[in-house]
């Protein structure tokens, strides 16, 4: 065996790090992927074995382990779960969830996507990327092959998206040289100009790549295609984005502006987030987002849309994209620096496009440079730098190009983003154990855990107070007195605010949401709402607070930035609880005395469905992937399971007496139900909808709140003035 060649190849039946290989799946530029079986847990996984030339690189190995840990800590329904990453016998591996489906590249090989199927897919992709950016990670290789879709065939809008290969990303704030000087991770059809030029790579690079994939989904082909890879890379640096409206006459010209901004040469000129790119696209499409969803699209050669300035002369430079990631890619040598801007130099043997010093027209919709200089000026600087500092070496046979730079700019984040503490999920246990009981105020009802897991807030009804528990010591460290009895509490996704609903049953006053600053545990605002407000819920994006007004039969919708009421939504009688899909687009409301769960479209704030469930639904919770809703049916001694794709009940699970609250483990494997009439907590295996345990807790358990890492659950015991602390995961 040649040194460095895998002791690497695995055969069916081989074992590595506790995984037994079942079949070969795929090979890319950086790894081989197998379907394997977790020997201990008996589940299928995708086992990726990193190429030996990378595994032997000490810097790559160090970065791989660090970034895999960070990627595994991201809790997002559209990011492929990473089970383990490590090294065994000199081989780097990463074990991920096995997805029975296909990648987006396979789908796009059939041609462009209808708008009504494209938007749901790209919304999920954008949400995943933004979550990674918030955690400080940049993907650096966004491409169709790294987007996995569950299932095969059928309507794309109903298929779940997983973004993969986050273990091979680069942390955006890293100042180390863990990325080899002059090399970049990426795929040439989708790579951002700053990656090619060896500049600072931040979240904006993923916005660019997502724009390239979006372009392909709209037209059937990536934005830049040529006979040689060098020409493609040069196009990313120097050429404007070809308009899509020429090959898609059903699309408005505003879509060209959106794509031009997404693929702007300067990172600062792109949309600030991936979701804002999708928002811009929706706005550009207008009514066409629905009306033209099923229009058949004819593929057209970009030449049909009119000539592109400074295109390299060729009779046919188009070819199918290879879509292969490589640890290093070529940067084409630009033409001589003295080329006259008014003349076109002859094409090089590599098909290198001519110098951009001829000042091609700016891309459509590209905003002015924030520094007040035309974008072309900075492009010239980049190209000049390439001329002086770069050497192109073609490695024979392998087709891999290496960019060698004499100097590397310091790598700093181009657009700092808010950082949140990464949370490492723990596998939930089928049989939790009560570890501690904490005394709080009188008749505690609502409870919520902060996003960092350090604090628990309880609403103590008869004490007219909120207790704050330190989860490290399991002690009450603060008590905030309120002007009216508190009922329930919700925490903002950033952890800075707690929203407490209040209502004085004795005199019918105090219908409000009191806003607490969690840094000082003081009330900073009081927002009047409808009668007898119940359990508030903040949208996952943190922009809105929905409050079910039990006595008013409506929902109050509050702007969390201004703490002002936006609107009210009429719903069936006695709304108790609200839960959101991960993308914030749908809200599920338990309507207690109506025996219904209503579904709200949060864009229009209208009821779009009413789902019959068991008697007296008191609460509702969604699985982390948003596919199912679990409903506690108070008077039916049961939990109803709703398929959110069809909005139908698919299962009814018998639990204890008067189930009041249901919550999901962060890993989605178990649901927890407080049985207020039998002083217990039921645990449901969500895979088979069987009750795995009934755990005794305090008297009249009310609300169960689960820590973000899944290790602890906190149950308020309304009848015993306590909180039960349960260990819900191993090592918790």
C-alpha positions in Angstrom: 0.0 0.0 0.0 1.3 3.5 -0.8 2.1 5.5 2.3 -0.8 7.7 3.2 -3.3 5.7 1.1 -6.1 4.6 3.4 -5.5 2.0 5.7 -8.4 4.1 4.7 -10.7 2.1 2.6 -13.3 0.2 4.6 -15.0 -2.9 3.5 -18.5 -4.1 4.4 -18.3 -5.6 7.9 -15.2 -3.5 8.9 -15.5 -1.7 12.3 -14.3 1.7 13.2 -14.8 3.5 16.5 -17.9 1.4 17.4 -19.5 1.5 13.9 -19.8 -1.4 11.5 -19.8 -0.6 7.8 -22.9 -1.8 6.0 -22.4 -0.3 2.5 -20.5 2.3 0.5 -22.4 5.5 -0.2 -20.3 8.1 -1.9 -16.8 9.6 -2.5 -15.9 13.3 -2.6 -12.8 15.3 -2.8 -12.3 15.2 1.0 -13.8 12.0 2.2 -15.5 8.7 1.6 -18.9 8.1 3.1 -20.3 4.8 4.2 -23.6 3.7 5.7 -22.8 2.1 9.0 -24.4 0.7 12.1 -23.9 2.1 15.6 -23.0 -1.2 17.3 -24.0 0.0 20.8 -27.3 1.8 19.9 -28.3 -0.2 16.8 -29.0 2.8 14.6 -27.9 3.6 11.1 -25.4 6.4 10.7 -23.5 8.1 7.8 -19.8 7.5 8.5 -17.5 9.9 6.8 -13.8 8.9 6.6 -11.6 11.9 5.9 -9.0 11.6 3.1 -5.6 10.5 4.4 -3.7 13.5 3.0 -5.8 15.7 5.1 -5.9 13.4 8.2 -2.1 13.5 8.2 -2.0 17.3 8.3 -1.7 18.3 11.9 -3.3 21.7 11.4 -6.2 20.2 9.6 -6.7 17.5 12.2 -6.7 20.1 15.0 -9.2 22.3 13.2 -11.4 19.3 12.2 -11.8 18.3 15.9 -12.5 21.8 17.1 -15.0 22.6 14.4 -16.7 19.3 14.6 -17.3 19.9 18.3 -18.8 23.3 17.6 -20.9 22.0 14.7 -22.2 19.2 16.9 -23.4 21.7 19.5 -25.6 23.6 17.0 -29.2 22.7 17.8 -31.1 23.4 14.6 -33.7 21.1 12.8 -32.0 21.7 9.4 -28.5 21.0 10.4 -27.5 17.4 10.1 -27.0 16.0 13.7 -23.4 15.0 14.4 -23.2 12.0 16.7 -19.4 11.8 17.1 -16.2 12.9 15.5 -12.8 11.6 16.3 -9.6 9.8 15.4 -8.8 6.1 15.5 -5.6 4.5 14.3 -4.6 7.8 12.5 -8.0 8.0 10.7 -10.3 10.9 11.1 -14.0 10.2 11.0 -17.3 11.8 11.7 -20.6 10.0 12.3 -23.8 11.7 11.4 -27.5 11.0 11.1 -28.2 8.8 8.1 -30.7 10.5 5.8 -32.7 8.2 3.5 -33.2 10.5 0.6 -31.2 12.4 -2.0 -29.2 15.5 -2.3 -30.3 18.7 -4.0 -27.8 18.2 -6.8 -29.7 15.1 -7.9 -32.9 17.1 -7.9 -31.5 20.0 -9.8 -30.1 17.7 -12.4 -33.7 17.4 -13.6 -33.9 21.1 -14.2 -35.1 24.3 -12.5 -37.5 24.2 -9.6 -41.0 25.7 -9.5 -41.2 28.7 -7.2 -43.7 27.1 -4.8 -41.3 24.2 -4.2 -38.1 26.3 -4.2 -39.0 28.8 -1.5 -39.6 26.2 1.3 -36.4 24.4 0.6 -34.3 27.6 0.5 -35.9 29.0 3.7 -34.8 25.9 5.5 -31.3 26.1 4.1 -31.0 29.8 5.0 -32.2 29.2 8.5 -29.6 26.5 9.1 -26.8 28.8 7.8 -27.9 31.7 9.9 -27.9 29.5 13.0 -24.4 28.3 12.2 -23.3 31.9 11.7 -24.8 32.9 15.0 -22.7 30.1 16.6 -19.6 31.5 15.0 -19.2 29.0 12.1 -19.0 29.6 8.4 -19.8 26.6 6.2 -17.5 27.6 3.2 -18.8 24.9 0.9 -22.5 25.5 0.4 -23.5 23.6 -2.7 -26.4 21.3 -3.8 -24.4 18.2 -2.9 -24.3 19.3 0.7 -28.1 19.8 0.9 -29.9 16.5 1.8 -33.6 16.0 1.3 -35.6 13.3 3.0 -37.5 10.9 0.9 -37.4 10.4 -2.9 -39.6 12.1 -5.5 -42.9 13.8 -4.8 -43.5 17.4 -3.9 -40.3 19.1 -2.7 -42.2 21.6 -0.5 -43.0 18.8 2.0 -39.5 17.3 2.2 -37.2 18.1 5.1 -33.9 19.7 4.4 -30.6 18.9 6.2 -27.4 20.9 5.6 -24.4 18.7 6.0 -20.6 18.9 6.2 -20.6 21.4 9.0 -17.7 19.4 10.5 -15.5 20.7 7.7 -16.3 24.4 8.2 -14.1 27.2 9.4 -14.8 29.2 12.5 -15.5 32.8 11.5 -13.6 34.5 14.3 -10.5 32.2 14.1 -7.2 34.0 14.0 -5.1 30.9 13.6 -3.6 29.6 10.4 -5.5 26.3 10.6 -6.5 26.9 6.9 -3.4 26.4 4.8 -2.1 29.6 3.3 -3.3 29.9 -0.2 -5.7 27.0 -0.1 -9.5 27.3 0.3 -12.3 24.9 1.0 -15.1 25.2 -1.5 -16.5 24.1 -4.9 -15.7 26.2 -7.9 -19.3 26.7 -9.1 -20.3 28.2 -5.8 -17.2 29.7 -4.2 -17.1 33.4 -3.1 -14.5 35.8 -4.5 -12.9 36.4 -1.1 -12.3 32.7 -0.8 -10.6 32.6 -4.1 -8.4 35.6 -3.3 -7.4 34.3 0.1 -9.1 37.1 1.9 -11.1 37.2 5.1 -13.9 34.7 4.9 -17.0 35.3 7.0 -20.7 34.6 6.9 -21.1 36.7 3.7 -19.2 34.0 1.8 -22.1 31.6 2.6 -24.6 34.2 1.4 -22.7 34.3 -1.9 -22.7 30.5 -2.2 -26.4 30.3 -1.3 -27.0 32.9 -4.1 -25.2 30.6 -6.6 -27.3 27.6 -5.6 -30.4 29.7 -5.7 -29.4 30.8 -9.2 -29.0 27.2 -10.3 -32.4 26.3 -8.8 -34.0 29.1 -10.8 -32.3 28.4 -14.1 -31.1 24.8 -14.0 -27.4 25.8 -14.1 -24.8 27.6 -11.9 -24.2 31.2 -12.7 -20.8 30.7 -14.3 -19.9 27.8 -16.5 -16.9 27.5 -18.8 -14.7 24.9 -20.4 -11.9 25.3 -17.8 -12.1 25.7 -14.0 -9.8 28.7 -14.2 -12.3 30.6 -16.3 -15.1 29.8 -13.8 -13.0 31.1 -10.9 -12.1 34.2 -12.8 -15.8 34.8 -13.5 -16.5 34.8 -9.8 -14.0 37.5 -9.3 -14.6 39.7 -12.3 -17.8 39.1 -14.2 -21.3 40.3 -13.4 -24.0 37.8 -12.6 -25.8 36.8 -15.7 -29.5 37.8 -15.5 -32.0 35.0 -14.9 -34.9 36.9 -16.5 -33.7 36.1 -20.0 -34.1 32.3 -19.5 -37.0 32.7 -17.0 -39.5 35.1 -18.7 -42.0 34.2 -15.9 -39.8 35.9 -13.3 -39.8 39.7 -12.8 -36.6 41.7 -13.4 -36.4 42.4 -9.6 -35.2 38.8 -9.2 -32.0 39.8 -11.1 -31.4 42.5 -8.6 -31.8 40.1 -5.7 -29.3 37.6 -7.2 -26.8 40.4 -8.2 -26.8 41.6 -4.6 -26.5 38.1 -3.2 -23.4 37.5 -5.4 -21.9 41.0 -5.1 -18.1 40.9 -5.4 -17.7 42.8 -2.1 -19.0 40.9 1.0 -20.3 44.2 2.5 -22.6 44.6 -0.4 -24.5 41.4 0.1 -27.6 40.8 2.3 -26.6 40.7 6.0 -28.1 37.2 6.5 -29.1 34.2 4.4 -32.8 34.6 5.5 -32.8 38.2 4.5 -31.7 37.0 1.0 -34.8 34.7 0.9 -37.0 37.6 2.2 -35.7 39.8 -0.6 -36.5 37.0 -3.1 -40.1 36.7 -1.8 -40.5 40.5 -2.1 -39.2 40.5 -5.6 -41.5 37.7 -6.7 -44.5 39.3 -5.1 -47.7 37.4 -6.2 -45.6 35.2 -8.5 -44.3 33.4 -5.4 -47.7 31.5 -5.6 -49.1 32.3 -9.0 -46.2 31.0 -10.9 -45.3 28.1 -8.7 -46.1 25.5 -11.4 -44.9 27.3 -14.5 -42.9 25.0 -16.7 -39.4 26.4 -17.2 -37.4 26.1 -20.4 -33.7 26.0 -20.0 -31.8 28.5 -22.2 -28.2 29.2 -23.0 -27.1 32.4 -21.3 -26.2 33.7 -24.7 -29.9 33.8 -25.5 -30.3 36.5 -22.9 -27.9 38.8 -24.7 -24.1 39.2 -24.8 -22.1 39.4 -21.6 -19.3 42.0 -21.6 -15.8 40.6 -21.8 -16.8 37.0 -22.2 -14.0 34.7 -23.2 -14.4 33.8 -26.9 -15.4 30.2 -27.4 -17.8 28.2 -29.5 -19.0 26.2 -26.6 -17.6 26.6 -23.2 -20.5 25.0 -21.3 -20.2 21.7 -19.5 -21.9 19.9 -16.7 -20.7 21.1 -13.2 -18.5 18.6 -11.4 -19.8 19.6 -8.0 -16.7 18.1 -6.4 -15.2 19.7 -3.3 -11.5 19.9 -3.1 -9.2 21.1 -0.4 -7.5 23.4 -2.8 -8.7 24.9 -6.0 -7.0 26.9 -8.8 -7.0 30.6 -9.1 -6.5 31.5 -12.8 -3.5 33.7 -13.7 -4.9 37.0 -14.8 -3.8 38.7 -18.0 -0.8 41.1 -17.9 -1.2 44.2 -15.8 -0.5 46.5 -18.8 -3.4 45.3 -20.9 -5.2 48.3 -22.4 -8.6 48.7 -20.9 -10.2 49.4 -24.3 -9.0 46.2 -26.0 -9.7 42.6 -25.5 -6.6 40.4 -25.1 -6.6 37.0 -26.9 -7.9 34.1 -24.9 -5.3 32.1 -23.1 -5.0 28.4 -23.5 -6.8 27.9 -20.2 -9.8 29.9 -21.4 -9.0 32.7 -18.9 -11.3 35.6 -19.3 -9.7 38.9 -20.2 -8.7 41.5 -17.6 -11.6 43.2 -15.8 -9.7 46.4 -16.0 -11.9 47.1 -19.0 -14.5 48.0 -16.3 -17.5 45.8 -17.1 -20.8 47.2 -16.1 -21.6 46.7 -12.5 -23.9 43.9 -11.5 -27.6 44.7 -11.5 -28.8 46.1 -8.2 -25.3 46.2 -6.6 -25.4 49.0 -4.0 -22.6 51.5 -3.8 -19.5 50.7 -1.9 -20.0 51.6 1.8 -16.7 53.4 1.6 -18.0 55.7 -1.1 -15.8 54.2 -3.8 -17.0 52.2 -6.8 -16.8 48.4 -6.3 -14.5 48.2 -9.4 -11.7 50.0 -7.5 -11.5 47.3 -4.9 -11.8 44.6 -7.5 -8.7 46.1 -9.2 -6.8 45.9 -5.9 -7.7 42.3 -5.5 -6.7 41.4 -9.0 -3.5 43.4 -8.6 -2.7 41.5 -5.5 -3.3 38.2 -7.3 -0.9 39.4 -10.0 1.9 40.1 -7.6 1.5 37.3 -5.0 0.0 34.3 -6.7 1.3 31.3 -8.6 -0.9 28.8 -10.3 0.4 25.2 -10.1 -1.6 22.5 -11.9 -1.1 19.1 -10.2 -1.2 16.6 -13.0 -3.9 14.0 -13.1 -5.6 15.0 -9.9 -7.1 18.2 -11.4 -6.4 20.0 -8.1 -5.0 23.5 -8.3 -3.0 25.2 -5.6 -2.8 28.9 -4.9 0.5 29.9 -3.3 0.5 33.4 -1.7 3.5 35.2 -0.4 1.5 36.9 2.2 -1.7 36.2 4.0 -3.9 38.9 5.4 -5.0 38.6 9.0 -8.3 36.6 9.2 -10.8 38.7 11.0 -14.6 38.6 10.8 -15.9 41.0 8.2 -19.3 41.4 9.9 -19.4 40.5 13.6 -22.5 38.7 14.6 -24.1 38.2 18.0 -22.6 35.1 19.7 -24.5 32.7 21.8 -23.1 29.9 23.9 -23.0 26.6 22.0 -25.1 23.9 23.6 -24.1 20.3 23.5 -27.1 18.0 23.3 -27.3 14.9 25.5 -29.3 11.8 24.6 -32.5 11.8 26.6 -33.3 8.9 28.9 -36.4 6.7 28.7 -36.7 6.8 32.5 -35.7 10.1 34.2 -34.8 10.3 37.8 -35.8 13.0 40.4 -32.5 14.4 41.8 -33.6 17.4 43.8 -36.6 19.3 45.1 -36.5 23.1 45.4 -38.8 25.2 47.5 -40.2 28.2 45.7 -43.2 30.6 46.2 -46.8 29.7 46.7 -48.6 27.8 43.9 -46.0 27.9 41.2 -47.5 27.5 37.7 -45.3 28.5 34.7 -41.6 27.8 34.3 -39.0 28.5 31.7 -35.2 27.8 31.4 -32.9 30.4 30.0 -31.1 29.6 26.7 -27.8 29.1 28.4 -29.4 26.7 30.9 -28.1 28.7 33.9 -31.4 30.0 35.3 -35.0 28.8 35.8 -37.8 31.3 36.2 -41.0 30.2 37.9 -44.3 32.1 38.2 -45.5 31.8 41.8 -49.2 32.6 41.6 -50.2 33.3 45.2 -46.9 34.9 46.1 -47.3 37.5 43.3 -43.7 36.9 42.5 -41.2 35.2 40.1 -38.6 33.0 41.6 -35.2 32.7 39.9 -33.3 29.4 40.4 -29.6 29.0 39.8 -29.3 25.6 38.1 -25.7 25.1 39.3 -26.7 25.2 43.0 -30.4 24.5 42.7 -31.2 27.4 44.9 -33.5 30.4 44.5 -31.2 33.4 44.0 -33.7 36.1 43.4 -37.4 36.8 43.9 -39.1 39.6 41.8 -42.4 40.9 43.2 -45.1 41.8 40.7 -48.2 44.0 40.8 -50.5 41.1 40.0 -50.4 37.3 40.4 -48.2 35.7 37.7 -49.4 32.7 35.7 -46.9 31.7 33.1 -43.4 32.8 31.8 -41.4 32.7 28.6 -37.8 33.6 27.9 -36.6 35.4 24.8 -34.2 33.4 22.5 -31.3 35.7 23.4 -32.1 35.3 27.1 -32.3 39.0 27.9 -36.0 39.2 28.6 -38.5 37.2 30.5 -42.2 37.7 29.7 -44.6 37.0 32.5 -48.4 36.9 32.1 -50.4 38.2 35.1 -54.1 38.1 36.1 -55.8 38.8 39.4 -58.7 36.3 39.6 -60.0 37.9 42.8 -61.0 41.3 41.2 -60.6 40.6 37.5 -57.7 43.0 37.0 -54.0 42.8 36.1 -54.4 41.4 32.5 -50.9 42.1 31.2 -47.5 40.9 30.2 -44.8 42.1 32.5 -41.4 42.3 30.9 -38.4 41.5 33.1 -34.7 42.3 32.4 -33.0 39.0 33.2 -29.7 40.8 34.0 -31.3 42.7 36.9 -34.5 40.7 37.4 -36.5 43.9 37.4 -39.7 44.7 35.5 -38.9 47.1 32.7 -42.3 47.2 30.9 -46.0 46.3 31.4 -48.0 45.5 28.3 -51.8 45.3 28.6 -53.4 42.3 26.8 -56.7 40.5 26.7 -58.6 38.8 29.6 -56.8 36.2 31.7 -53.6 35.8 29.6 -52.1 32.2 29.7 -48.8 30.8 28.5 -46.9 33.3 26.3 -44.5 32.2 23.6 -41.7 34.0 21.7 -41.2 33.2 18.1 -37.9 31.4 17.4 -36.6 34.5 15.6 -37.4 36.5 18.8 -39.4 39.2 16.9 -42.9 38.5 18.2 -44.6 37.4 21.4 -47.9 35.6 21.2 -50.1 35.6 24.2 -53.3 33.4 24.5 -56.0 35.4 26.2 -58.1 32.7 27.8 -61.0 35.0 28.7 -61.0 37.0 25.4 -60.8 34.0 23.0 -58.0 35.6 21.1 -54.2 35.9 20.8 -52.4 39.1 21.5 -49.4 39.6 19.2 -46.7 41.8 20.6 -43.6 43.4 19.0 -40.8 42.5 21.3 -38.6 45.3 20.2 -41.1 48.1 21.0 -43.1 46.1 23.6 -46.3 47.2 21.9 -49.4 45.3 20.7 -49.4 44.7 17.0 -52.7 42.9 16.6 -55.1 40.4 18.1 -56.2 37.1 16.4 -59.6 35.6 17.0 -59.3 31.9 17.8 -61.6 29.2 19.1 -62.7 29.4 22.8 -60.2 29.5 25.7 -56.8 29.4 24.1 -54.2 28.1 26.6 -50.9 27.4 24.9 -48.9 28.4 21.8 -46.0 26.6 20.1 -44.1 27.5 16.9 -42.6 25.7 14.0 -38.8 26.2 13.9 -39.0 28.6 11.0 -41.6 30.8 13.0 -44.1 30.5 10.1 -46.8 28.6 11.9 -48.2 28.7 15.4 -50.2 25.9 17.0 -52.6 26.9 19.7 -54.3 24.6 22.2 -57.9 25.8 22.6 -58.9 24.3 25.9 -62.8 24.3 25.9 -63.1 24.0 22.1 -61.4 20.6 21.8 -59.4 22.0 19.0 -55.8 23.0 18.0 -55.8 26.0 15.8 -53.0 26.7 13.3 -51.9 30.3 12.7 -50.1 31.6 9.7 -47.8 34.1 11.4 -47.2 36.1 8.2 -50.9 37.0 7.9 -51.9 36.3 11.5 -54.9 34.3 10.4 -56.2 30.9 11.4 -55.6 28.5 8.5 -56.7 25.2 10.1 -58.6 23.8 13.1 -57.7 20.3 14.2 -60.0 18.2 16.4 -58.1 16.6 19.3 -59.0 15.0 22.6 -61.1 16.7 25.3 -59.8 20.0 26.8 -56.4 20.4 25.1 -54.4 22.3 27.6 -50.9 22.6 26.0 -49.1 21.9 22.8 -45.4 21.4 22.0 -43.6 20.7 18.7 -40.8 18.3 18.0 -37.4 20.0 17.3 -37.8 19.3 13.6 -41.3 20.7 13.5 -42.9 17.6 12.0 -45.2 16.7 14.9 -47.1 18.5 17.6 -47.9 16.8 20.9 -51.1 18.0 22.7 -52.0 17.3 26.4 -55.7 16.6 26.5 -56.6 17.5 30.1 -60.0 15.7 30.4 -59.2 12.8 28.1 -56.2 11.5 30.0 -54.3 11.4 26.8 -51.8 13.0 24.4 -52.8 13.6 20.8 -50.0 13.5 18.2 -50.5 15.8 15.1 -48.7 15.4 11.8 -47.9 19.1 11.0 -47.6 18.3 7.3 -51.2 17.2 7.0 -52.5 18.7 10.2 -54.2 15.5 11.2 -54.0 13.4 14.4 -51.9 10.3 13.8 -51.9 8.9 17.4 -53.5 9.1 20.8 -51.4 8.1 23.8 -52.9 7.2 27.2 -51.2 9.0 30.1 -52.0 9.9 33.7 -55.0 11.9 35.1 -55.4 15.5 33.9 -52.4 16.0 31.7 -51.6 19.7 31.8 -48.3 20.4 30.1 -46.2 18.6 27.5 -42.6 19.4 26.5 -40.1 17.7 24.2 -36.5 16.7 24.9 -34.1 18.8 22.7 -33.1 15.6 20.9 -36.7 14.9 20.0 -36.6 11.4 21.3 -38.9 11.8 24.3 -41.9 13.9 25.4 -42.6 14.8 29.0 -46.2 15.2 30.3 -47.2 16.5 33.7 -50.2 14.6 35.1 -51.7 17.1 37.5 -54.4 14.7 38.7 -52.0 11.9 39.5 -48.9 13.7 40.7 -46.6 12.2 38.1 -44.7 12.8 34.9 -45.3 10.5 31.9 -42.4 10.0 29.5 -43.2 9.1 25.9 -40.9 7.6 23.3 -41.6 9.7 20.2 -40.4 7.0 17.8 -43.2 4.5 18.8 -45.5 6.7 20.9 -45.2 4.4 23.9 -45.0 5.5 27.5 -41.6 4.5 28.8 -42.0 5.7 32.4 -44.3 7.3 34.9 -42.2 9.2 37.4 -43.7 10.4 40.8 -43.1 14.2 41.4 -44.7 16.7 43.7 -48.4 17.5 44.3 -50.3 18.8 41.3 -47.5 19.1 38.8 -48.1 22.0 36.4 -45.4 22.8 33.9 -42.3 20.9 32.8 -39.5 22.9 31.3 -36.5 21.2 29.8 -32.9 22.6 29.8 -31.5 23.4 26.3 -28.9 20.6 26.6 -31.5 18.1 27.6 -29.8 17.0 30.8 -32.4 18.4 33.3 -36.1 19.0 33.4 -37.8 21.2 35.9 -41.4 20.5 37.1 -43.4 23.1 39.0 -45.6 21.4 41.7 -48.5 23.8 42.2 -49.8 21.9 45.3 -46.5 21.5 47.2 -44.8 24.9 46.3 -41.8 23.1 44.9 -39.9 22.4 41.8 -38.8 18.9 41.0 -35.4 18.6 39.3 -35.2 15.5 37.1 -32.1 14.0 35.4 -33.4 13.4 31.9 -30.1 12.5 30.1 -27.1 10.4 30.9 -24.3 12.4 32.6 -26.8 15.0 33.5 
